[in-house]
Amino acid sequence: MSIATAPDLTAQVQAAQTALDAKVREIIQWHFNPETGCPFWLDYASKLGWDPREKVTTFADLQKFPEFQDEWLRGGPVRRWVPKAYANSPISTFETGGSTGVPKSRISINDFRIDYENFSDTLPDEFFPKGADWLHLGPTGPRRLRMAVEHLAQHRGGMCFLVDLDPRWVIKLIKRGQMDEMERYKQHVIEQGLTLLRAHNIQCMFTTPKLLEAICEKVSLKKMGIKGVFCGGTEMTPQFHRFAVEELLDGIYFAPTYGNTLMGLATHKAPEPKDNYAIIYYPPAPRAAIEVVGFDETNRHVEYGATGRVRLTTLTKEFFMPRFLERDECEREAPCAQYPWDGVRNVRPFSRFQKSVVEGVY
C-alpha cells in the first residue's frame, strides 16, 4: 500500500494510519467486552478459540476475521446487534436493499447524526446557507437517508421538507417491464417536489441523479431559489457529473456523494480540472475505511488507479462491520492533502452482478 508522496503528505498519511489503528483497538475492545459488546460479536468470539481483544491491534489485523456476510444482517433478532452498553437507549433500525427477500437491517442510535454533522463541515456556506430549508427528493421509508438528510438540515439550522418515495415499488415495476407505470410514478414524485419548491423558500436539496435530471427538465432550480444540491446514487458517473455542472444546474453548487446504510457517508474531493469530472470519494476515517481489492483475490489490494471491488469496514461503538465486500467496483484513489487516506474513484455497480441488480430510481 505504499505511495510516493511529498514529505508533508507522507506524515499526514502516517498520522491517519495511526488514528485508524487506534480506532480499531477502541472498537475491538468495546464490541468484544462482555460488559459493553453486542451479543452477535460476543457469541462469535466464543467460537473463535482466540480473543480478538488480544490479537487485533491494528487495521491490518482485521484480516484475522473472515469477510463479513450480509446474510448476518437479514432477519432477527435485530437486537443481537445492540451493544450491551446501549441496551436501554432509543434504538432505530435502518434497512438496506429489500427489493427481494428479507432486507438487511442495521441498528443506529447517533451514528447517522455524527456522520452527517461531519459531512456538514464540508459544505460551503455560500451554497448551503446556514438556516436555509431543504428538500429531500429521494428514497424514504426505512432508510437511514431520510432521517440523515433531515438531521443535516436541522444541524445547519433549517427544516427539511420530504417527499414519499418507495424505490422497492419502482424496482418491481422495472422487473415487470411496466416502464410506463414507472414513469408515471416518477412524475408523481417530481410533482410533489415542485409543489413544495413553489410553496416554500427552499434553498438546498438532496436528490438522486435520475430525479435531478427529471426535475430539471421541468424547471430551472436556480430560478426557484436552489443554491446547492447534494446528490447521491449509483447512477452518479463522470458523464452525469459533467452534465449536471455544465447543463442542468447553471452555477448551483453540486456535491456528489457515496454512502450507504452500513458505512455512512463518504465525502467528495473538491473537483480539479485534472480530474476531468471523475467522482472521487473519501470515507469518513477513522469511523470507516474503504479498500479496493482484487475481484478474485480479495485479500490483495489493487494498485492506485487500478480497478477492483469495494470492501468496507465500519468502526463505531454502535456498529462493527469488518471487511464487507460491496456490490460495487471502482478505481483505487491515492490519499490527498484534504483526505490523507485511501479513496475511491467512479464507483459503479459490480460488473459481474449487473444482470441481477436493478437500481431503479437511483
QUINOR-V736144 format. One record per helix or strand. SS is the DSSP state (~ for helix, > for strand). FROM is the first residue (numbers start at 1). LEN is the number of residues. Records with the same first field share a line. If there is no record, write none. Layout:
SS = FROM-LEN / FROM-LEN
//
This chain:
~ = 7-25 / 39-8 / 52-4 / 60-5 / 70-4 / 78-4 / 84-3 / 111-10 / 144-12 / 167-10 / 179-21 / 209-8 / 238-11 / 273-3 / 351-3
> = 38-1 / 68-1 / 74-1 / 83-1 / 92-5 / 104-5 / 133-5 / 160-3 / 202-6 / 228-5 / 253-8 / 264-5 / 280-3 / 288-6 / 301-1 / 307-9 / 320-14 / 343-7
//
